[in-house]
Amino acid sequence: MQKHVLGFMVSAPGRVVHIVAGIGLIVVGLFFNSGVTGYIVAVAGLAVIVVSASDTCMVAPVCGLSSQGNQTRAQLDKPAR
């Protein structure tokens, strides 16, 4: 299951989902929350967009893979030993 989830996260559709989620966080943070909490949520959304646009997966190192999307995709394509 790890391979399927990480494979989706570093794929083009997965990156689009991340960017849409980031936009959603920004909208929620700026328009539905007030004060510092709203700005924190908006900055988190911006961080999701930046990480996704740079083809980086922050979850992959937890699973022993590279954080760079192209390297993670290559590692996931290798057969298991």
C-alpha atoms as a printed R data frame, in Angstrom:
   type eleno elety resid chain resno       x      y       z
1  ATOM     1    CA   MET     A     1   0.000  0.000   0.000
2  ATOM     2    CA   GLN     A     2   2.921  2.335   0.720
3  ATOM     3    CA   LYS     A     3   4.013  2.077  -2.900
4  ATOM     4    CA   HIS     A     4   0.549  3.007  -4.184
5  ATOM     5    CA   VAL     A     5   0.093  5.988  -1.867
6  ATOM     6    CA   LEU     A     6   3.567  7.412  -2.452
7  ATOM     7    CA   GLY     A     7   3.313  6.654  -6.151
8  ATOM     8    CA   PHE     A     8   0.141  8.735  -6.325
9  ATOM     9    CA   MET     A     9   1.619 11.540  -4.218
10 ATOM    10    CA   VAL     A    10   4.569 12.014  -6.603
11 ATOM    11    CA   SER     A    11   2.517 11.584  -9.790
12 ATOM    12    CA   ALA     A    12   1.154 14.489 -11.825
13 ATOM    13    CA   PRO     A    13  -2.454 13.916 -10.658
14 ATOM    14    CA   GLY     A    14  -1.246 13.726  -7.061
15 ATOM    15    CA   ARG     A    15   0.573 17.021  -7.412
16 ATOM    16    CA   VAL     A    16  -2.585 18.622  -8.855
17 ATOM    17    CA   VAL     A    17  -4.559 17.354  -5.845
18 ATOM    18    CA   HIS     A    18  -1.938 18.874  -3.529
19 ATOM    19    CA   ILE     A    19  -2.105 22.223  -5.305
20 ATOM    20    CA   VAL     A    20  -5.921 22.270  -5.146
21 ATOM    21    CA   ALA     A    21  -5.753 21.356  -1.437
22 ATOM    22    CA   GLY     A    22  -3.242 24.161  -0.881
23 ATOM    23    CA   ILE     A    23  -5.526 26.653  -2.586
24 ATOM    24    CA   GLY     A    24  -8.365 25.397  -0.402
25 ATOM    25    CA   LEU     A    25  -6.280 25.941   2.741
26 ATOM    26    CA   ILE     A    26  -5.447 29.472   1.636
27 ATOM    27    CA   VAL     A    27  -9.120 30.263   0.991
28 ATOM    28    CA   VAL     A    28 -10.192 28.777   4.328
29 ATOM    29    CA   GLY     A    29  -7.393 30.544   6.162
30 ATOM    30    CA   LEU     A    30  -8.023 33.971   4.709
31 ATOM    31    CA   PHE     A    31 -11.793 34.026   4.411
32 ATOM    32    CA   PHE     A    32 -13.201 31.725   7.094
33 ATOM    33    CA   ASN     A    33 -10.741 32.138   9.962
34 ATOM    34    CA   SER     A    34  -9.827 35.392  11.568
35 ATOM    35    CA   GLY     A    35  -6.631 36.480  13.185
36 ATOM    36    CA   VAL     A    36  -3.395 34.599  13.527
37 ATOM    37    CA   THR     A    37  -4.959 31.161  13.045
38 ATOM    38    CA   GLY     A    38  -6.219 32.111   9.606
39 ATOM    39    CA   TYR     A    39  -2.809 33.336   8.536
40 ATOM    40    CA   ILE     A    40  -1.154 30.158   9.808
41 ATOM    41    CA   VAL     A    41  -3.597 28.028   7.811
42 ATOM    42    CA   ALA     A    42  -3.012 30.198   4.713
43 ATOM    43    CA   VAL     A    43   0.780 29.906   5.056
44 ATOM    44    CA   ALA     A    44   0.411 26.132   5.429
45 ATOM    45    CA   GLY     A    45  -1.580 26.114   2.184
46 ATOM    46    CA   LEU     A    46   1.125 28.137   0.462
47 ATOM    47    CA   ALA     A    47   3.735 25.681   1.738
48 ATOM    48    CA   VAL     A    48   1.739 22.761   0.289
49 ATOM    49    CA   ILE     A    49   1.643 24.509  -3.096
50 ATOM    50    CA   VAL     A    50   5.369 25.296  -3.081
51 ATOM    51    CA   VAL     A    51   6.354 21.761  -2.076
52 ATOM    52    CA   SER     A    52   4.056 20.254  -4.690
53 ATOM    53    CA   ALA     A    53   5.156 22.611  -7.470
54 ATOM    54    CA   SER     A    54   8.809 21.804  -6.731
55 ATOM    55    CA   ASP     A    55   8.115 18.049  -7.140
56 ATOM    56    CA   THR     A    56   9.034 17.252  -3.557
57 ATOM    57    CA   CYS     A    57   7.383 14.648  -1.322
58 ATOM    58    CA   MET     A    58   7.875 15.333   2.371
59 ATOM    59    CA   VAL     A    59   6.422 11.944   3.402
60 ATOM    60    CA   ALA     A    60   8.824  9.825   1.331
61 ATOM    61    CA   PRO     A    61  11.852 10.201   3.677
62 ATOM    62    CA   VAL     A    62   9.742  8.766   6.508
63 ATOM    63    CA   CYS     A    63   9.408  5.637   4.347
64 ATOM    64    CA   GLY     A    64  13.129  5.536   3.515
65 ATOM    65    CA   LEU     A    65  12.844  7.105   0.065
66 ATOM    66    CA   SER     A    66  14.184 10.312  -1.446
67 ATOM    67    CA   SER     A    67  12.195 13.496  -1.025
68 ATOM    68    CA   GLN     A    68  12.783 14.462  -4.677
69 ATOM    69    CA   GLY     A    69   9.858 13.341  -6.834
70 ATOM    70    CA   ASN     A    70  11.882 11.998  -9.764
71 ATOM    71    CA   GLN     A    71  14.115  9.960  -7.449
72 ATOM    72    CA   THR     A    72  11.120  8.672  -5.472
73 ATOM    73    CA   ARG     A    73   9.411  7.574  -8.701
74 ATOM    74    CA   ALA     A    74  12.603  5.753  -9.758
75 ATOM    75    CA   GLN     A    75  12.904  4.066  -6.351
76 ATOM    76    CA   LEU     A    76   9.275  2.955  -6.449
77 ATOM    77    CA   ASP     A    77   9.719  1.461  -9.939
78 ATOM    78    CA   LYS     A    78  12.521 -0.829  -8.754
79 ATOM    79    CA   PRO     A    79  11.435 -4.353  -7.846
80 ATOM    80    CA   ALA     A    80  11.545 -5.238  -4.151
81 ATOM    81    CA   ARG     A    81  14.381 -7.479  -2.978
